[in-house]
Amino acid sequence: MLEGDDIWLCTTCYNCLERCPRDIKVTDAIILLRNMAAERGRMLPAHRRVAEMLLETGHAVPINEETRKKRLQLRIAELPPTVHSYPHSLEEVKKLLASTGFDKLVAEKK
């Protein structure tokens, strides 16, 4: 199960949980399986890239020009109150990720 791609197909939208008449926490189980797979070095390239972006920039999805414009149209700050607004915090984010072993988890196993 951890070797296939099926566990990576879930969008983690929690629709299955919201609709389940038995309150089965399918999404939580999938996240647990993904964690187990990642610990064994198994991660889809797209997921690995998102994790690498988090390590590099402090964000899984950095804000681009289009998103900045949309935020302004919505009359909210151009940048969210995250590392985007506080770039000096990036080194602290990197230290935190390293202290949890996230950097080693994301590194491709040879």
CORSULRA-V829408 format. One record per residue. PHI is phi in whole degrees, 0 to 359 (* if undefined). Layout:
BEGIN
phi=PHI
phi=PHI
END
This chain:
BEGIN
phi=*
phi=283
phi=275
phi=279
phi=267
phi=305
phi=292
phi=268
phi=279
phi=294
phi=270
phi=53
phi=273
phi=69
phi=301
phi=298
phi=294
phi=296
phi=265
phi=287
phi=290
phi=253
phi=58
phi=282
phi=272
phi=299
phi=299
phi=298
phi=295
phi=295
phi=298
phi=298
phi=297
phi=297
phi=299
phi=297
phi=296
phi=299
phi=297
phi=266
phi=85
phi=261
phi=208
phi=294
phi=307
phi=295
phi=291
phi=297
phi=295
phi=298
phi=295
phi=295
phi=297
phi=300
phi=294
phi=281
phi=245
phi=85
phi=222
phi=286
phi=227
phi=299
phi=278
phi=256
phi=299
phi=298
phi=293
phi=301
phi=298
phi=297
phi=299
phi=295
phi=298
phi=278
phi=61
phi=240
phi=305
phi=304
phi=239
phi=288
phi=281
phi=233
phi=301
phi=301
phi=274
phi=232
phi=300
phi=294
phi=276
phi=303
phi=298
phi=293
phi=298
phi=298
phi=296
phi=297
phi=297
phi=293
phi=294
phi=269
phi=85
phi=299
phi=298
phi=287
phi=296
phi=282
phi=300
phi=295
phi=277
phi=265
END
